[in-house]
C-alpha cells in the first residue's frame, strides 16, 4: 500500500473524493484550508503525479487545467483506509468506555 506512506497523498485522495473531479488548484486550495497552512506547489504536484503514476488517480485535461478523479484502485484504498481507521477508533472508544466504567464503580 505504497500510497499510505504519505499522509499528503492519502489526504489528496480524500479531497478528490469529496470534491468529485476537482482541478489540481481546487484540490490544493481545499487541502490548504483543511491543513490551515500553505502547501508548496512542487510538493503538492509531486504527490499528485505519484498518485497518477501509481494508478490511484486519473488525470484529464479540461481546457488549461487538469482534473483529477479516483480510480477504482484509489477508491478501494481509500475505503480500506476508512475501515482501518474506523476499526481502530471503535476499539479506542470501547477501551475508553471500559475505563470510565471501571473508574465509576
For each residue, the residues with C-beta under 8 A, 3 or more apart:
1: 4 5 77 80
2: 5 54
3: 6 9 10 13 50 51 54 56 74 77
4: 1 9 10 77 81
5: 1 2 9
6: 3 9 10 47 50
7: 10 11
8: 11 12 39 43 44 47
9: 3 4 5 6 12 13 47 50 51 56
10: 3 4 6 7 13 14 78 81
11: 7 8 14 15 31 34
12: 8 9 15 16 27 31 44 47 48 51 57
13: 3 9 10 16 17 51 56 57 70 74 77 78
14: 10 11 17 18 78
15: 11 12 18 19 22 27 30 31 34
16: 12 13 19 20 21 22 27 57 68 69 70 74
17: 13 14 20 70 75 78
18: 14 15 30
19: 15 16 22 26 27 30
20: 16 17 69
21: 16 67 68 69
22: 15 16 19 26 27 30 67 68
23: 26 27 62 65 66 67 68
24: 27 28 44 45 48 65 66 68
25: 28 29 65
26: 19 22 23 29 30
27: 12 15 16 19 22 23 24 30 31 48 68
28: 24 25 31 32 39 41 44
29: 25 26 32 33
30: 15 18 19 22 26 27 33 34
31: 11 12 15 27 28 34 35 39 44
32: 28 29 35 36 37 38 39
33: 29 30 36
34: 11 15 30 31
35: 31 32 39
36: 32 33
37: 32
38: 32
39: 8 28 31 32 35 43 44
40: 43 44
41: 28 44 45
42: 45 46
43: 8 39 40 46 47
44: 8 12 24 28 31 39 40 41 47 48
45: 24 41 42 48 49
46: 42 43 49 50
47: 6 8 9 12 43 44 50 51
48: 12 24 27 44 45 51 52 57 59 68
49: 45 46 52 53
50: 3 6 9 46 47 53 54
51: 3 9 12 13 47 48 54 56 57 74
52: 48 49 55 56 57 58 59 68
53: 49 50
54: 2 3 50 51
55: 52 71 73 74
56: 3 9 13 51 52 70 71 73 74 77
57: 12 13 16 48 51 52 68 69 70 71 74
58: 52 68 69 70 71
59: 48 52 66 67 68
60: 66 67 69
61: 65 66 67
62: 23 65 66 67
63:
64:
65: 23 24 25 61 62
66: 23 24 59 60 61 62
67: 21 22 23 59 60 61 62
68: 16 21 22 23 24 27 48 52 57 58 59
69: 16 20 21 57 58 60
70: 13 16 17 56 57 58 74 75 78
71: 55 56 57 58 74 75
72: 75 76
73: 55 56 76 77
74: 3 13 16 51 55 56 57 70 71 77 78
75: 17 70 71 72 78 79
76: 72 73 79 80
77: 1 3 4 13 56 73 74 80 81
78: 10 13 14 17 70 74 75 81 82
79: 75 76 82 83
80: 1 76 77 83 84
81: 4 10 77 78 84 85
82: 78 79 85 86
83: 79 80 86 87
84: 80 81 87 88
85: 81 82 88 89
86: 82 83 89 90
87: 83 84 90 91
88: 84 85 91 92
89: 85 86 92 93
90: 86 87 93 94
91: 87 88 94 95
92: 88 89 95 96
93: 89 90 96 97
94: 90 91 97 98
95: 91 92 98 99
96: 92 93 99 100
97: 93 94 100 101
98: 94 95 101 102
99: 95 96 102 103
100: 96 97 103 104
101: 97 98 104 105
102: 98 99 105
103: 99 100
104: 100 101
105: 101 102
